[in-house]
């Protein structure tokens, strides 16, 4: 019995023991530290038994005192253990003892390296000693979903070289100089920029509110433009008006000079042209930038180019020569100056290009958007720990059979029976929260048969986790190989040793006949188990069984009030029917018929009436009447006693038919017990050479007559001789290297 789990090296620790009478098992309530024969002890793992010097305690809440012993109530006692019992270098300590004529029910205290009473980190010094998300504590993710591997990859992009380059930009390198060169809105509006500050060909601009001068190609302009040098794609309708041009007009002299220059450059023999004149139209053979035939003598002659019109703030001839402006082109696409100006401000696309920062640069804003948070770290940590504890994780394949789960196509073992005995739990998706024991596994199809049907069948979106499972009270499990009216043939993996499971219980946990449990009365080397009684519902090839190392129990004595009307009601004495029968019989016996007894009693004379002799003659009892009553009482009392004897005999028959226990001084074959590995104190230990010893009525341990043999999965059995059970209370101890001791106390029955 596990009494407590305590950190190694703990001090001032107490346990609670129970003491009962060795004859009838009732609680002993008057034991003190001076009671005759009291001898309490503790034994650490791998060590000898150490006696405890008992002492009294003033009160139950008194300070710890080594050996302090005081009754609590109902047979329970406080015992203060010495600090040496909990020292390091042991994984457990057993506590027990003896008292004359009594049984001390002790137990085991697990010694661990962590502190269950430490609410912050459980005594695990590798963890921060602070609450999660607090200063010095574990980080958590408020939003969840943190991918540490992705964040590590992003962080690795921030190299020393890149950070050095970024530092050069920020700390007086290039960034401040470039920002200083960006014209302000006031400079644009006032047109006070020097020539070097104007935007040149190659700059990418979206929109400017006011531009003093533009050199290069411009898509469209809406609003006032001082001057344009180069090609203009289009101008919005009414974009160029007399009013807008008047602000920065083009004078006639400049137009004429530019026109002469352009025309001369396009002529084969430009010497015939002097400033302001063209001697003959035939000398004009080529004009650069104009389509053939655009300017003809006829067109010029009709006043197509009117010097007076050009003088009224017309378009610069140089710009026209580079790319002729037509109404269609101007109307098609105008420049939005407001957008142009906005793009010139800090943080715009233009600014990003000027500064030279890569589009994927790491900034404080970018990091903050998907930062590394404590909650995300914690979420990923839990997932990693949970996945690490599992034998296998994966996502199921599609399936319609309620008795199986089809594991992922890639990843699970291809070996048959590889996951038998493991637990499969649905972590998310369809069937979330269900868990089943795997009783059979087919590696070729990745199909695991479970011990009972799924409530909701796992399908292709069901995420599963397979966990190692140690069934401490499970000797075997599988699917029936064959069945009979009172037999079941176990799976090929079951032991092929006769009598292995005699006295065990076989339970049908799934398939045909589910829910039935029977005692195994015979077991052959062919793995055929005979049960008693026969199956109520015949089993089938799909019947899933579990073999439990528990069977019949014989009761030595029954405590007071153990057998009550309520307890016997399912198949014995029905309280209501019993009361009704007694009522009817009692009425008949005393001649009450259907009348109530109180009604009859009301008719009897009172003491006052008898004393005063005021009754009428008919109401007095006569000798004859009294004789009749006497005869009736004699007869009916005998009948009542006979009826009671009959009922008592019936009750005794039912009690005698209760399952039997272990008899004193009588050999017992195939006594089963479990051995756990000392590495984890849970998993079954196999291949052990087990040493068996027993203590009779609290005496020193001595070797058992026979040697235990292994059954399977950490289950062993021993044939106990009569000498091993020749005591009212027998304590068995089974020990082996690399395994925890198994201690079992038995209260025998005197036959």
C-alpha positions, 0 to 999 in steps of 0.5 A: 500500500502506498502511504506517501510520495516524499522528496529524498532528504526530507525531514520531520515526516510522518505517516499513518498506519492502521492496526486491526484485531488479528482474530476478527479484523476489527479496528484497534483503538487503544494502542499506545507506545507502551502497548505489549509487544509493539515493535514498529520498524522501517526498511529502506530499499536494499537495506535491513529492517530498522526498529523504531523507538516508540514515544508518545505525543501530547496531541495529534498536532504536536511538533514532530518527534522521532518515533512519536506514536498516537491514535487518530481514530477508527484504528488509524495512528500517527507515526513520526519517522526518523529523518534517516528513513528518507535519506537519499540513495534509496527509491522507497522505504517500507514501514511496518510492525507488530503488536501482540494479538494485532495486525499492523497494516503498513505500506511503502513511501516512494522517495523521489527527486522532486518536491510535490509540495513546491507549487512553483517548480516541483523542486526541479532545480533545472526549472526557473524558480518563478511563476510562468510569464513572471520575471525569471519564469518560463515564457508562455505564449498568449496567442499560442502557435509559436514555432521555435524552429521558424523563429530560430531560422528568422533570427539566424538571418540577422548576421553580424555583417548585416547588422554592421551594414544597418549600423553604418546606415543609422549611425552617421553613415549614409541614412542621415545624409540621404534623408537630408537630401530629400526635399521637404514639402515646403521646398517643393511648394516654394520651388526653392530647390537648387538644380541638384535637388530636382528629380532626375531620370531614373527616379521612381516617383508616384505623385508630387503636389508641386514640381518646379522642374522635371527632367526625364519621363513623366507619366502624367501631371495634374496641376501647375507645371513650371517647365518640362524637359523631355517626354510627357506621356499624357496630360489630363483634360484641361490640365494645360490651360492659359492660366496654368501656363501663365505662371511660368510662361515660355517666351517666343525667343526661346521657342524660336531658338529651340525650334531652329536648333531642332530643325537644323539638327534634323536637316540633311543640309541645315546651313540653309536655315538661319535663325527664324527663317526657312529659305525653302521647304525642300531643304528640310529632309529630316527632323529628329523626333518627328514622324515623317510628314508631320511637319510639311510646308502646307502645314506650316503655311496654314499657320500651324505654328503661330509665333504669337501663339507660342509666345503666349506661354506655350510648350517648350520646343525641346520637349515637343521635339523629343516626344510630340504631345497630342491631345489623346496622349495628354487626356489618357493619363494625368499625373496626380501631384498629391500622390507624387508628394505623398510618395516623397515623404518618409516611409514611402516606397520612394523613401525605401528605394532612396535609403536602400533598405531591402523590402524584407529588412528586419525592423522592430515592427516586423519582429513585433508582428510575430514575436517570440512570446512566452506562451508560444514557447510554453505551448511548443515545449508541452507539445515536444514533451508530450510527443517525446513520451509517446511511442508513436504519433501520427494522423489516422487513415480513413476507416469505417470499422468501429473495432480498429484504427488504421495508423498513418501509411508512413511511420508505424512499424511493419511488424505484426503485434508490434504495438500490442498492449499499448494504449492509443489515444485520440489527441485531436480531430474526430474521436477526440478524447477516446483511448483504447488498448491495442490487442492486435496489430497487423503491420502490412495494413497498419491496422490496430484492433482495440479492446472495445469498439470506438464511440466515435470511429477515428478517421483521416483527420484523427490525430493519435498518440500511442503510449506504452502501457503496463497493465499491473492487474492484466495477465493477458489480452487478445482476440479469441482463437476459438470458443465453446459453450464453456471454453475460450481458446486464447490467442497464439501469444498466450502461454502454452503451459498447462494450469497457467491461468487456473483461478484467474478471471477472464473478462470479455471486453469487446465483440460478441459476448461483451461484459461477461466474466468467468472463473477459469477452472482449467487451462491446457497447453493448447491455450484452452481455458475452461470457465465456470459457469458456462457462457450466458451469451455464446462468444464469437471470433471477434470476442476480445478477452482480458485475463485478470490475476484475480479469482475466487475469494473465501470469506472467513467471517462477516462483520456486523451489519454486513448482510442487510436486506438491501445487500441481499435484495438482488437475489435473496430476501426482499424487505418489502415482501418480507414485511408484508408476509410477516404482517399478514402472518402476525395478523393471522396468528393473533386473530387480527384479520385485516384490522390494525393492532392499535385498533384492537388494543384500543378496545382493551380495558384501561387500568382505571377501568379494571380497578374501578370494575366499571366494565360490562360483564362481556368485557371481562376475561374469563378463564376459558378465554384466557386458556384459549389465548394461552393455547394460541400463544403456545402454538403460534410462538412455536410456528414463529420460531420454526419460520425464523429457523427456516429463514436463518437456514436460508441465509446461512445457505447463501452465506456458505455459497459465497466465494472462498478465501485462502485456508490456513495451513492448506497448500495453494497452487498458482498464487500469482503476483506482479514484479515491477522494474526498479527503473520506473517502478511501473513496467513489468519486470521479465526474466527475473530469478525471484526469491520468495519468503514469508512471515507468519503472524509477524515472525521473522521472514523465512524462505518459502518452500517453492521457487516462483516461476515466470508467467508473462509480462511481469506476472509470476506464480508460486505454489505455496506449501501448507507450511507457508500458510500456517498462520492467521496473518501471512506476509509474503515478500518477493524480491529480485535484482532490478525489480521492486520488492512485492509485499502481500499480506494475507488473512487466512481462514480457519477450516 
